[in-house]
């Protein structure tokens, strides 16, 4: 149990650790909410001086876990299977030719599970690896805003060589095109726009009143995230990304969703076992079906094992939603920067140390 004195001690330690971390890392837009499960649960939040606790921000790649929650529900209802080919659901010509190797189209072999695990082999429309071509991400990181239609996104992927045959790699390779396709799968099966499906399936149900899909380029509500200290004002691009990056939320709304996700409030908790089949990515990060795992590798054979974090982090914006099952503790928020994708894990680790 956490007595009042114990809570006060932890809160003081967390505030000090939070302040030291934000100063050391020179972070100006850091927001963090922590929920510790116990017989007397504790909830704590903090933010740097130039941003409020309730400030909405772009969750970018965290949108994947929201898409996953809907996909699981559709699977339970018998409306799709994870090993189903995406061309069964998206047979239109525009979705053909997304992954070609040696002149052969392998799109029909891509499954929904492979989109979620990023093992589809479909190239990332944001990171064109072709020679003498500046990627869309490079344009965006330089501060150039771009409006993208679905056909532009699909053609950008089709113009690149496939990464590998669907499911034929032992490692996960992130592609934002996968998330775009998952959004289209959801729209096709539900017969609704992605915004309405997300709202009906869990935003409204969980009273996530500050969470929405960004659609209005004149909306200046979300905070700007930065790259190399350059604030990026990209309303046209964020409007184009949908579930692949254009969802807006807050630390508190994200905490509500994360707890519901792991507590079985969105689907039977037994479904979690099926999605935690980890494939290595890099630097201690592994990819499951729609969620990630991070545990820093031991430097020395006898060194103590670092904590395990399960959830998602947005390497574009610094948004994060992480659960440390060993400690029954949740972390949500944003670092509002794209420089260091491991920064959310470093922050969560620093805060966990104060529990000892």
Secondary structure as UniProt FT lines:
FT   HELIX           4..24
FT   TURN            25..26
FT   STRAND          31..36
FT   TURN            39..40
FT   STRAND          42..47
FT   TURN            49..50
FT   TURN            53..54
FT   STRAND          57..58
FT   HELIX           60..62
FT   HELIX           63..76
FT   TURN            77..78
FT   TURN            82..83
FT   HELIX           86..89
FT   HELIX           93..95
FT   TURN            96..97
FT   STRAND          100..101
FT   TURN            102..103
FT   STRAND          104..105
FT   HELIX           107..109
FT   HELIX           112..117
FT   TURN            125..126
FT   TURN            131..132
FT   HELIX           136..141
FT   TURN            142..143
FT   HELIX           150..158
FT   TURN            166..167
FT   HELIX           176..190
FT   HELIX           194..198
FT   HELIX           199..203
FT   TURN            204..207
FT   TURN            209..210
FT   STRAND          212..213
FT   TURN            217..218
FT   STRAND          226..227
FT   TURN            228..229
FT   STRAND          230..231
FT   HELIX           235..241
FT   HELIX           242..244
FT   STRAND          247..249
FT   HELIX           251..262
FT   TURN            263..264
FT   TURN            269..270
FT   HELIX           271..275
FT   STRAND          279..282
FT   TURN            283..284
FT   STRAND          285..287
FT   STRAND          292..294
FT   TURN            301..302
FT   STRAND          309..313
FT   TURN            315..317
FT   STRAND          319..324
FT   TURN            325..328
FT   STRAND          329..334
FT   TURN            341..342
FT   HELIX           343..352
FT   HELIX           353..355
//
